[in-house]
């Protein structure tokens, strides 16, 4: 579905660019003016298409049309991706209430993983085709990385912001 939409969109953009470009119009008019008998091999060409294409330079307005068209297409692609994410209900990175705090490999295929679920931490053993609960901690055993309260960066940032707002 998306591929079909992109093909149609690119086709309409190329038609619009051709319609707006005077060099393309002039070249098409020159190619339409060629009579069938002139297609035979002769020493002198009947129309000089290279002169028609290079006689007019590309103006700033044409560049602006090109840039605005590309920005519109890229913006439309992001809009469609945003709508699809909303419709499909894809979770965002910040919406997850479950995080992997840490893990340890015990062998080629076995691992022990510490999960943070809300305020509780759960230690599970994971092997191919099997996940077992080892222990559920009531209070966090270790602090989750990126938690805002224990991070040195967070504390330094808050101190500098407080210092800046007091001045």
N, C-alpha and C positions, 0 to 999 in steps of 0.2 A: 504494500500500500504506500509506504513512504517512498520507495524507489519510483513508483509510478508518478507520485506527486512531484518529486524532484525533476523527473524527465519533462513533465508538462511545464513546470516552472522555468526550467532552463530554456526550453523551446520558446516560450513566450518572451523571455528576456532577450534571446538572440533576435527574435523578430522585431522587438521594440528597438533594439540597438541598430539594426539594419534600417528600420524606417526612419530613425532620427539622424542617421549619419549621411550627410550630403555626398560624401565620396562614394559610398556604396550605391546611392541612388544614381549618381552620374555614371558609375561603372556599369550598373545594370542597364541604364538607358543606352550606353554605348554598345553593350553586348546585344541588346535587342535590335539595334540599328544595323547590325551585320546581316548582309543578305546571304542566302545559301550559296550563291555562286562564288562569293568571296572566300569560302572555306577551302577552295582549291589552293594548292601551294603556289604562292607567287613571291616575287622578290620584294614588293612593297606591301606593307600591311595596310589594311583599309582604315583601321582605327588604332590609335596608340593608347592602350589601356594603362600603361605605366605612367604616362604623362598625366592622365586623368586622376590617377590615384595620388600622385605626388604634387600636383599643381596646387592643391589646397592643403595647408598644414592642419594639424589637430589643434583645435582651440581649447581654451581653458574651460569653456562651458561643456565641451564634450568630455573632458576629464572629470569634471564635477558630476555629470550624469552617470559616468561609469562608477565613480566612487560611491555616490548615493545609491545606485542600484545594488552594488555589492553589500553596502551596509544594510540596506533593506532586506536583502536575501538572508544575510547572516542573522539579523534580528528576527526574521520570520522563523528561521530554523530553531533559534533559542526559544521563541515563543511556543512552537509546536512541542519541543522537548519539555518545557515547563508544564504545558497542558497535559501531555501524556503522563508525566510524573504525578500530577494531581489526580488524573482519572484512574490510573493504575494503583495509586496509593503507595508508591515507592517510598520507603522511609528515608528521611534525611539523616545525615550523620549525627546531628544533635538530638534527634528524637528518641534514640535508643536508651532504654533504662537498664540494659544489660551490657557489661563491658568485661573484656578479658583483662584481668589485673596482671597476671603473670602465668608462666608455664615453664615446665621442665620436661625435657625429653628423657625417657627412661630406657629407650632402646630404639631400634629401627622404626617401630611403628607404635610404640606406647608412649603416652604423655600423661602428665599430671597438670591440670589447669585450675587456676584460681579465678573464679568468676565473681563479679560484683553485680548483685541484683538488688537495686534499690539501696538500702542501708546494710544489707546482709551480704556476706561473702560465703561462697560455696566452693569447696575443693572437690573436684571430680577427676576420676581416672578415665582416660580415653584411649581405646585401642580399636582396631578395625572391627566395626560392627558391634561395638559394645561401649557404653558409657555408664560408669558406676559412681554413685555418690560416696565420697570418702568421709567428708565431714562438713557440717554447716556451722559456720561461726556466727555467734550472736553479735559480737562486736568485730569490726574489721581487724583481721590478722596483720595485714600490712596496708599502707595507704595506697590507693589507686593512683597511678601516674596521671598527671594532668588535673588532679583535683585542685580546686582553687584555694583551699584553705592552707595546705601545707607546702605549696610551691614557693621556692625562693624567689622566682621571677615575679610571681603574683604579689608577694609581700613587698619586693623592691618597687614594683610598679605602683602599688597603692601608696607607699611612702612618698614616692616622687610626685604623684598626683596630689596628695594631701599637702605636701610642701608647696607645690605650685599654686594651689588654690588659696593658701593662707597668705601668700605674698600680695 
